[in-house]
Amino acid sequence: MATNGWTPFKYYNICDTAFYCQVVGTDLVEDTFRRSSVSDDQCLIGSYDNKFLILEGRQFQAELLTTGELDQPDCRFNFQFYSDRENNGPKGGRAVMVYVCVGGKTKMVSCNDDKHIVAEEMDLPDCIPDHTHRAVFYRRERKTANQYLLESSLHQQMFLAFEPVGKDPTLSKLVLRPRAEDDVDTRSVFSIFK
């Protein structure tokens, strides 16, 4: 916690008319994410070319889906918002975890040390004790309605994006890609629909 001129203390007890507290260090700066009460549930995540994100086995990919397929749980994603010490990430983004619930299990969109996107089974933490996390992304709103960028908190200036799989034009996979501020590449732009 940043003290901003205040003296932080730890409460111990009340006895008669006195409060008993201990002053703690005054140079603390806490780098944590705390789970917010705000969330977006059961969202479709669309790509620039009208494909939708799904969990296929252990891999997140984007496919052209029929109206009936859009109701399946493997393409209904949730966004759990987190508050960080500044309440905003880089360039005004909100810290989020993106996940899907399939078969009673929560599968997070997560990036590993090799910058690959994986489906990681994980419970939603209430508090993340570091300023970076493999499953925390900064959701940055674009000027166009319902369009967002998702920047990795672990790998700065790396964004979730769709990349074609081989020569199949109907299939893309979720990857991390670098993106400059003025980049016009639409592969890292996501539309989110409730």
Secondary structure, DSSP 8 states (H G I E B T S, - for coil): ---TT---EEEEEEETTEEEEEE--SS-----EEEEEEEEEEEEEE-TTS-EEEEETTEEEEE---TTGGGSGGG-EEEEEEEETTSS-GGG-EEEEEEEEETTEEEEEEE-TTS-EEEEE----SEESSS--TT-EEEEE-SSTTEEEEEESSSTTEEEEEEEETTEEEEEEEEEEE--TT---GGG-EEEE-
